[in-house]
Every structure is written in C-alpha cells, then in structure tokens.
Amino acid sequence: MKPTQTVVEYGPGGGWYTRLLLPYLAPSGKYMAMNGDSDARTYRNRAQEARAKGWVERFVGSVT
C-alpha cells in the first residue's frame, strides 16, 4: 500500500483499521468503505437484520 493509492476496505465493522488507514491516506490517497448487499441476505431474526443494515451509521459514528 502506498499513500497515493485508493484503498477499499470490505466490511469495515467498528473502524479499527480505518483509524489507521485514514491518516496515512488522507493527504493524497483515497479510502473507501464498502459492505455486501444487506438486502440479498437472509437473517435469523430482526435484530440480526438491524445490525447488518445499520453498519454505515455505526461505522461513521466510530471514526468521526
């Protein structure tokens, strides 16, 4: 990885790696977070579905 590259993190979860990557990439690179299609999965219950579909809000709140 170089500081001028674009880095895509799949399934960032709580943002631990993001806190390491952002300062390294911020000056001249790009960071992107992505996850799979949460509507294409099946879930055991509503709580599991809510966790899977709420990752963006949790992730943004954890790295800002």
N, C-alpha and C positions, 0 to 999 in steps of 0.2 A: 504494500500500500504506500502511495506517495501523497503528500499533502495537496497536490493539484488534481487528484483523481476524484471521480464520483464513486461513492461507496453506498451500496444498498444493503440495509440490514433487514433480513426477513424475520418477522416475529419478534420485534424488539422487547416485548414484555414490559418490565419495570424501568428500562432505560439505563441499566448499569453500563453497558458498552457504549451507549450513546454519550454518556457523560465523559467518556474517554475519547471518543471519536470526534465530537463536535469541536473542541478546542484545537485539535490537530488539523481538521479540515476547514474550519471557518475562514481563515484568511484567503484561500484561493481554490479550495475544492468544494465539493457538494456532498451532502449527506441526505439520504432518503430512507424513510422507514416504510415498510410495507408488510402486509399480512395477507393470508389467503382469503378467499371469498367466504365470509362467515354465513352467508345465506345458502351456500351449497352444502353445508354440513348438516348432519342430524345431531340432536342433543338429547342427553338423558332426561333433562328437566329444564325448567325455565331459568333457574339460577345459573346453570352452566351456559345456557344461551346468552344470558345477560352479560356474563363475564367475557365471553368470546366477542360479543358485539360492542362491548364498552372499552376495548383496549385502547382505542385512539384517545379518548378522554383521559383515561388513567395515565397513558404514556405522556401526553402533553403536559399534564399536571406534575409529572415526576421529573421532568427535565427543564422546566422553566424556573 
